[in-house]
Amino acid sequence: MWKIAVGFAIFAGLALFILSKGGDIDMSGEKHGDTTHTEAAAPAAPASAASAP
């Protein structure tokens, strides 16, 4: 039984170490409408250039 507790403690410590070294990791759950991790959209052409004859 004590081996299970020691194994869990080692595994939890290793997981926390890996997550702390991972950088920007958000563990707060699903976010709707968040576009921070997607590529930026290509800039649209200016309206004056599109309406020129």
Phi and psi in degrees as GROMACS dihedral restraints (atoms count N, CA, C in turn):
[ dihedral_restraints ]
;  ai    aj    ak    al  type     phi  dphi    fc
    3     4     5     6     1   -68.4    20    10
    4     5     6     7     1   -27.1    20    10
    6     7     8     9     1   -66.8    20    10
    7     8     9    10     1   -35.7    20    10
    9    10    11    12     1   -64.9    20    10
   10    11    12    13     1   -43.2    20    10
   12    13    14    15     1   -64.7    20    10
   13    14    15    16     1   -42.1    20    10
   15    16    17    18     1   -66.7    20    10
   16    17    18    19     1   -41.5    20    10
   18    19    20    21     1   -63.5    20    10
   19    20    21    22     1   -40.0    20    10
   21    22    23    24     1   -65.0    20    10
   22    23    24    25     1   -43.0    20    10
   24    25    26    27     1   -62.3    20    10
   25    26    27    28     1   -41.7    20    10
   27    28    29    30     1   -66.3    20    10
   28    29    30    31     1   -44.1    20    10
   30    31    32    33     1   -63.3    20    10
   31    32    33    34     1   -42.8    20    10
   33    34    35    36     1   -65.1    20    10
   34    35    36    37     1   -41.8    20    10
   36    37    38    39     1   -63.1    20    10
   37    38    39    40     1   -41.4    20    10
   39    40    41    42     1   -65.0    20    10
   40    41    42    43     1   -41.6    20    10
   42    43    44    45     1   -63.8    20    10
   43    44    45    46     1   -43.5    20    10
   45    46    47    48     1   -64.3    20    10
   46    47    48    49     1   -37.9    20    10
   48    49    50    51     1   -64.0    20    10
   49    50    51    52     1   -45.7    20    10
   51    52    53    54     1   -64.7    20    10
   52    53    54    55     1   -42.4    20    10
   54    55    56    57     1   -66.4    20    10
   55    56    57    58     1   -34.4    20    10
   57    58    59    60     1   -71.3    20    10
   58    59    60    61     1   -28.5    20    10
   60    61    62    63     1   -85.8    20    10
   61    62    63    64     1    -7.1    20    10
   63    64    65    66     1   -76.5    20    10
   64    65    66    67     1   -13.2    20    10
   66    67    68    69     1    94.1    20    10
   67    68    69    70     1  -128.7    20    10
   69    70    71    72     1   -85.5    20    10
   70    71    72    73     1    84.9    20    10
   72    73    74    75     1  -111.0    20    10
   73    74    75    76     1   123.2    20    10
   75    76    77    78     1  -105.0    20    10
   76    77    78    79     1   113.6    20    10
   78    79    80    81     1  -103.6    20    10
   79    80    81    82     1    18.1    20    10
   81    82    83    84     1   -87.4    20    10
   82    83    84    85     1    -3.3    20    10
   84    85    86    87     1   111.7    20    10
   85    86    87    88     1  -173.9    20    10
   87    88    89    90     1   -74.6    20    10
   88    89    90    91     1   136.6    20    10
   90    91    92    93     1  -121.0    20    10
   91    92    93    94     1   132.6    20    10
   93    94    95    96     1   -97.3    20    10
   94    95    96    97     1   132.2    20    10
   96    97    98    99     1    82.8    20    10
   97    98    99   100     1     9.5    20    10
   99   100   101   102     1   -87.3    20    10
  100   101   102   103     1   122.4    20    10
  102   103   104   105     1  -116.2    20    10
  103   104   105   106     1    28.0    20    10
  105   106   107   108     1   -73.8    20    10
  106   107   108   109     1   -24.8    20    10
  108   109   110   111     1  -105.0    20    10
  109   110   111   112     1     9.4    20    10
  111   112   113   114     1  -103.0    20    10
  112   113   114   115     1   159.9    20    10
  114   115   116   117     1   -69.0    20    10
  115   116   117   118     1   147.1    20    10
  117   118   119   120     1   -69.1    20    10
  118   119   120   121     1   140.9    20    10
  120   121   122   123     1   -69.7    20    10
  121   122   123   124     1   149.6    20    10
  123   124   125   126     1   -66.0    20    10
  124   125   126   127     1   139.2    20    10
  126   127   128   129     1   -64.7    20    10
  127   128   129   130     1   137.6    20    10
  129   130   131   132     1   -76.5    20    10
  130   131   132   133     1   155.2    20    10
  132   133   134   135     1   -67.9    20    10
  133   134   135   136     1   145.5    20    10
  135   136   137   138     1   -60.7    20    10
  136   137   138   139     1   146.7    20    10
  138   139   140   141     1   -64.8    20    10
  139   140   141   142     1   -33.1    20    10
  141   142   143   144     1   -68.7    20    10
  142   143   144   145     1   -33.6    20    10
  144   145   146   147     1   -74.0    20    10
  145   146   147   148     1   -31.8    20    10
  147   148   149   150     1   -74.0    20    10
  148   149   150   151     1   -28.4    20    10
  150   151   152   153     1   -96.8    20    10
  151   152   153   154     1     3.8    20    10
  153   154   155   156     1   -72.4    20    10
  154   155   156   157     1   142.6    20    10
